[in-house]
Amino acid sequence: MKRIFLAVIIILSFIGQGIVYDKKITYAQSKVYHVPVSLWHAENSGRLSMGSRAVSSIARVEENGGMSTVTVEFVPMEFMDMNGHLIGLSVYSVPLFSGGLTRATVVGTYQDVDLDGNIATFPSLLQFTRSTLKEDKIGVQVTVDAMNKVMGGDASQNAILKFNWSGASLISGSEEQSDNSTQTENKDSEKASSENKNDAQEKDSNDENKNGDKKEVTTKKVEDYFRDDTKTNQQGVYNLDITASYLNPLTGVTADGGSQNVDIGEGMSQGVISPVNDASTLDQALNNQKSSGEKRWSKAQLQRTSDGKLYATVRIHLINWVTRNNEQGPFIKVLQSNGEYKLVEAVETNVHLEKYKDSYADYRFEVPRENFSAMIQMFVEPMNRPVRFFVEVNSDSIAKGSVDGMQIIDEKKSNNKIYYIITSLFTILIVGVGVYIIRKRTHKVDKDEK
């Protein structure tokens, strides 16, 4: 009897393990979407929320079984002449404003100047989980520091996160994958989504016939930027290819909450780092892109100094339309090993200004690795708002030699200064010793004569 009972237990345990194993395989086949998102007024009256400019235009939604994990990026926003920041996001448990509130998890941060003029850390990537798929409206509560200051206390407000699933892009997984336990439950929802997606794909297909093939957005990991240097270990000056991206390379979403059309932001970024030709107006400069959407590359400079530090010099074009001061920048933030883009000191080493032709300025800043990632923030005057974009590096292109027109750190002068200081001190010491000896001998002679 005991043997039979033991055999039954063993059989049941294997069955249980098989169920868990199959479940893991099913749930491992997740789908990841990039979905256009915006923040709307809580009354659901078709008006954007006052905090809409703080929301980046693309959200990341991962579907796993019957669950959705939503990641939304928030950026600084102008609010009543203040540089406001989202400091809290809570999500209602059921659509819109019923049920309890759950605070979203902060999975990414950034540094910026707070309302008191100090550098502070704010949440940038916020994440929450839903038990439904492809929701088009989610009730949330947002807290912005600028609103709190105006109201003199907690000014948290309800708002609606709206997701445009007809414009969603599937970036990981397959639409054919589905969890058996939720297939029947979500059949109608998936059918509607599929119809919307087919309409969007048909529109995209027409656009692609005009503008060339559309590339999928791929993201990188922090460790990709912190591998050991291989080409700049020795002291010296190097050049390499760089380009620009409007999308954060780690998240695949914008960093300034700008245009819903990413292509416009991409064109602007390309125009800043690698313009095609001179342009007399800002619109011409920003539209000066390859029709296929292919990225263009320009040269930047790296310099390894005798103390082992590595400095990058990047040329920013269209600078005649950019405000340059301590309050508006341009500011440069460099990716750190903890995943944050940290504000660094950027030295303006060269400026070339022309009223109706391409103008540029060179900025030198320290980077942790030769394959670095930097975010540039600048205030574009015709747009009347700050713009943020990312510098992308091709470390395979690194070669010895400087870039024409870019300054290098002259370490010889620095060494000469140290040499002159040491020589001067040594001379003073010798003269002092000589004076001391002469005085001592004179004193001895005077004593002997007496």
WOQUIPE-V391695 format. One record per residue. N is the residue number from 1. SS is DSSP state (a for helix, b for strand, c for the rest). PHI is phi in whole degrees, -180 to 180 (NA if undefined). D_FIRST is the distance of its C-alpha to the first C-alpha in Angstrom with 2 decimals. Layout:
n->[N/N]
ss->[SS/SS]
phi->[PHI/PHI]
d_first->[D_FIRST/D_FIRST]
//
This chain:
n->[1/2/3/4/5/6/7/8/9/10/11/12/13/14/15/16/17/18/19/20/21/22/23/24/25/26/27/28/29/30/31/32/33/34/35/36/37/38/39/40/41/42/43/44/45/46/47/48/49/50/51/52/53/54/55/56/57/58/59/60/61/62/63/64/65/66/67/68/69/70/71/72/73/74/75/76/77/78/79/80/81/82/83/84/85/86/87/88/89/90/91/92/93/94/95/96/97/98/99/100/101/102/103/104/105/106/107/108/109/110/111/112/113/114/115/116/117/118/119/120/121/122/123/124/125/126/127/128/129/130/131/132/133/134/135/136/137/138/139/140/141/142/143/144/145/146/147/148/149/150/151/152/153/154/155/156/157/158/159/160/161/162/163/164/165/166/167/168/169/170/171/172/173/174/175/176/177/178/179/180/181/182/183/184/185/186/187/188/189/190/191/192/193/194/195/196/197/198/199/200/201/202/203/204/205/206/207/208/209/210/211/212/213/214/215/216/217/218/219/220/221/222/223/224/225/226/227/228/229/230/231/232/233/234/235/236/237/238/239/240/241/242/243/244/245/246/247/248/249/250/251/252/253/254/255/256/257/258/259/260/261/262/263/264/265/266/267/268/269/270/271/272/273/274/275/276/277/278/279/280/281/282/283/284/285/286/287/288/289/290/291/292/293/294/295/296/297/298/299/300/301/302/303/304/305/306/307/308/309/310/311/312/313/314/315/316/317/318/319/320/321/322/323/324/325/326/327/328/329/330/331/332/333/334/335/336/337/338/339/340/341/342/343/344/345/346/347/348/349/350/351/352/353/354/355/356/357/358/359/360/361/362/363/364/365/366/367/368/369/370/371/372/373/374/375/376/377/378/379/380/381/382/383/384/385/386/387/388/389/390/391/392/393/394/395/396/397/398/399/400/401/402/403/404/405/406/407/408/409/410/411/412/413/414/415/416/417/418/419/420/421/422/423/424/425/426/427/428/429/430/431/432/433/434/435/436/437/438/439/440/441/442/443/444/445/446/447/448/449/450]
ss->[c/a/a/a/a/a/a/a/a/a/a/a/a/a/a/a/a/a/a/a/a/a/a/a/a/a/a/a/c/c/b/b/b/b/b/b/b/b/b/b/b/c/c/c/c/c/c/b/c/c/c/a/a/a/b/c/c/b/b/b/b/b/b/b/c/c/b/b/b/b/b/b/b/b/c/c/b/b/b/c/c/b/b/b/c/b/b/b/b/b/b/b/c/c/c/c/c/c/c/c/b/b/b/c/b/b/b/b/b/b/b/b/b/c/c/c/c/c/b/b/b/b/b/b/b/b/b/b/b/b/c/c/c/c/c/c/b/b/b/b/b/b/b/b/a/a/a/a/a/a/a/c/c/c/c/c/b/b/b/b/b/b/b/b/b/b/b/b/b/b/b/b/c/c/c/c/c/c/c/c/c/c/c/c/c/c/a/a/a/a/a/a/a/a/a/a/a/a/a/a/a/a/a/a/a/a/a/a/a/a/a/c/c/c/c/c/c/c/c/c/c/a/a/a/a/c/c/c/c/c/c/c/c/c/c/b/b/b/b/b/b/b/b/b/b/c/b/c/c/c/c/c/c/b/c/c/c/c/c/c/c/a/a/a/a/a/a/a/a/a/a/a/a/c/c/c/c/c/c/c/c/a/a/a/a/a/c/c/c/c/c/c/c/c/c/c/c/b/b/b/b/b/b/b/c/c/c/c/c/b/b/b/b/b/b/b/b/c/a/a/a/b/b/c/b/c/c/c/b/c/b/b/b/b/b/c/c/c/c/c/b/b/b/b/c/c/b/b/b/b/b/b/c/c/c/c/c/c/c/b/b/b/b/b/b/b/c/c/c/c/c/c/c/b/b/b/b/b/b/b/c/c/c/c/b/b/b/b/b/b/b/b/b/b/b/b/b/b/b/b/c/c/c/c/c/c/c/c/c/c/a/a/a/a/a/a/a/a/a/a/a/a/a/a/a/a/a/a/a/a/a/a/a/a/a/a/a/a/a/a/a/a/a/a/a/a/a/a/a/c]
phi->[NA/-63/-65/-62/-60/-64/-64/-62/-61/-62/-61/-62/-66/-67/-62/-59/-63/-64/-64/-61/-63/-63/-65/-64/-63/-63/-75/-73/-86/-85/-121/-120/-118/-105/-122/-58/-137/-150/-109/-117/-62/-65/-73/56/-100/89/-106/-68/-72/-61/-93/-62/-72/-86/-99/-67/-77/-126/-107/-105/-124/-110/-101/-139/68/-98/-110/-126/-110/-106/-121/-120/-103/-118/-131/-61/-143/-85/-142/51/64/-121/-90/-88/-140/-71/-118/-164/-139/-123/-121/-74/-71/-127/-49/60/-121/-110/79/-83/-103/-123/-72/-68/-86/-83/-114/-160/-134/-145/-110/-157/-78/-83/-68/-99/87/-105/-76/-137/-104/-127/-71/-113/-107/-120/-132/-149/-114/-124/-96/-130/-114/52/-74/-95/-140/-133/-77/-137/-127/-114/-127/-119/-61/-65/-66/-59/-68/-65/-83/75/170/-69/-115/-58/-133/-75/-155/-120/-85/-107/-112/-95/-70/-69/-105/-72/-120/-83/-108/-154/89/-136/-65/-76/-78/-155/-85/-58/-71/-122/-61/-67/-63/-103/-61/-66/-64/-68/-65/-64/-64/-64/-63/-62/-68/-62/-62/-67/-67/-64/-65/-61/-63/-64/-65/-67/-64/-89/-110/95/-66/-98/-91/-75/-83/-117/-111/-118/-107/-58/-65/-64/-97/-128/-82/-61/-66/-123/-116/-123/-69/-88/-60/154/-115/-134/-124/-157/-90/-134/-141/-125/-139/-77/-97/-62/-65/-90/-115/78/-123/-73/-112/-125/63/-81/-58/-68/-92/-64/-61/-65/-65/-66/-63/-62/-62/-63/-64/-76/-90/-144/-69/-77/-156/-68/-141/-87/-129/-65/-59/-63/-66/-75/-92/-82/-117/-67/-65/-79/82/-66/-71/-109/-119/-128/-93/-128/-128/-122/-140/-96/-90/-65/-87/90/-77/-119/-120/-110/-122/-121/-98/-105/-89/61/-67/-71/-105/-117/-74/-123/-159/-68/-85/-108/99/-62/-110/-126/-117/-116/-64/-104/-66/-88/92/-96/-91/-101/-65/-122/-75/-117/-100/-80/-100/-160/-135/-131/-116/-138/-67/-117/-128/-60/-121/-153/-141/-99/-126/-110/-152/-80/-127/-79/-143/-68/-95/-96/-130/-131/-112/-107/-119/-145/-95/-89/-62/-63/-84/58/-162/-75/-122/-125/-150/-119/-94/-108/-111/-105/-67/-68/-90/-61/-143/-72/120/-87/-103/-54/89/-92/-75/-121/-74/-86/-75/-64/-63/-63/-66/-63/-63/-63/-62/-64/-64/-65/-62/-63/-63/-65/-62/-60/-64/-63/-62/-62/-62/-62/-62/-62/-65/-62/-63/-65/-67/-61/-64/-68/-62/-60/-70/-66/-65/-71]
d_first->[0.00/3.79/5.38/5.15/6.20/8.60/9.87/10.71/12.48/14.36/15.47/16.68/18.48/20.28/21.26/22.58/24.51/25.98/27.21/28.83/30.34/31.86/33.16/34.85/36.53/37.78/39.12/40.72/43.01/45.38/48.93/51.89/55.12/58.55/59.80/63.32/63.15/65.78/66.09/67.64/69.06/66.66/68.65/67.49/71.13/71.38/72.85/71.61/70.58/72.92/70.18/69.82/71.66/69.03/66.32/66.05/66.27/62.93/59.41/56.25/53.32/49.90/47.48/43.79/41.58/42.99/44.58/48.09/49.36/53.13/55.48/59.10/61.94/64.69/68.11/71.21/73.45/77.02/77.24/80.62/82.04/79.00/76.40/73.29/69.63/66.39/64.61/61.73/59.72/57.27/55.49/54.81/51.22/52.28/55.30/58.65/58.92/56.07/53.09/52.85/54.37/52.46/54.46/54.37/53.28/56.10/55.17/58.72/62.01/65.67/68.72/71.89/74.82/73.93/76.31/77.83/78.65/75.92/73.29/69.92/66.43/65.31/62.16/62.58/59.15/57.07/53.63/51.47/48.45/48.37/45.60/47.84/49.50/53.21/54.72/58.49/59.20/57.54/58.96/59.58/61.57/63.78/65.63/68.70/70.65/74.05/73.27/72.15/75.47/77.52/75.73/75.69/71.96/68.68/69.74/66.32/66.62/64.42/64.70/63.01/61.60/62.34/60.64/62.45/59.62/62.14/63.42/60.07/59.38/55.96/55.97/52.34/49.60/50.10/50.68/48.27/45.35/43.55/40.26/38.29/37.29/41.02/42.69/43.21/44.17/46.83/48.08/51.33/51.98/51.52/53.72/56.49/56.19/56.31/59.48/61.06/60.14/61.61/64.83/64.89/64.22/67.01/69.35/68.26/68.84/72.38/72.94/71.68/74.16/76.85/75.57/73.55/69.85/67.79/65.72/62.29/61.97/59.98/59.14/58.90/57.07/58.82/57.91/59.86/62.99/62.22/61.85/64.13/67.75/68.74/72.31/74.00/73.13/76.77/79.52/81.49/81.88/79.73/79.65/76.76/76.09/74.92/74.43/73.48/70.58/70.62/66.82/64.94/63.39/60.25/59.66/61.64/63.48/67.05/68.12/71.04/69.86/72.70/73.15/70.44/71.67/70.31/72.71/75.65/74.25/73.46/77.03/78.41/76.36/77.49/81.07/80.91/79.58/80.98/83.73/85.11/88.74/91.08/90.89/93.44/91.02/87.53/86.25/87.56/85.89/82.50/82.63/83.71/80.40/79.40/78.67/75.45/74.00/73.80/73.98/77.13/77.24/79.87/80.50/79.54/80.11/78.05/79.57/77.98/80.21/80.79/78.50/75.55/75.49/75.21/77.38/77.37/80.42/79.90/82.72/82.56/84.83/86.29/87.03/90.25/88.15/85.98/86.75/86.90/86.89/84.75/83.40/82.48/81.78/80.97/77.88/75.45/71.84/69.84/66.07/64.51/61.29/59.66/60.24/63.28/66.74/69.00/72.71/74.75/78.46/80.19/83.75/86.05/87.77/89.78/91.04/92.79/94.01/95.86/96.46/95.83/93.97/90.73/90.46/87.87/86.97/85.01/82.46/81.12/77.92/75.42/72.12/69.03/68.46/70.49/68.01/68.53/68.10/70.74/71.35/74.99/76.17/79.75/81.76/83.27/86.44/86.86/83.25/83.76/80.27/78.33/76.50/73.59/72.48/70.81/72.20/70.17/70.78/70.65/70.14/70.38/74.06/75.03/78.17/80.80/83.87/84.90/85.41/89.01/90.26/87.34/88.19/86.48/86.19/89.13/87.74/91.03/92.80/90.14/90.46/94.27/94.14/92.09/94.53/97.52/96.00/95.24/98.67/100.39/98.60/99.45/103.08/103.29/101.88/104.43/107.28/106.20/106.06/109.47/111.04/109.62/111.10/114.47/114.69/113.80/116.49/119.04/118.32/118.78/122.13/123.42/122.49/124.26/127.42/127.58]
//
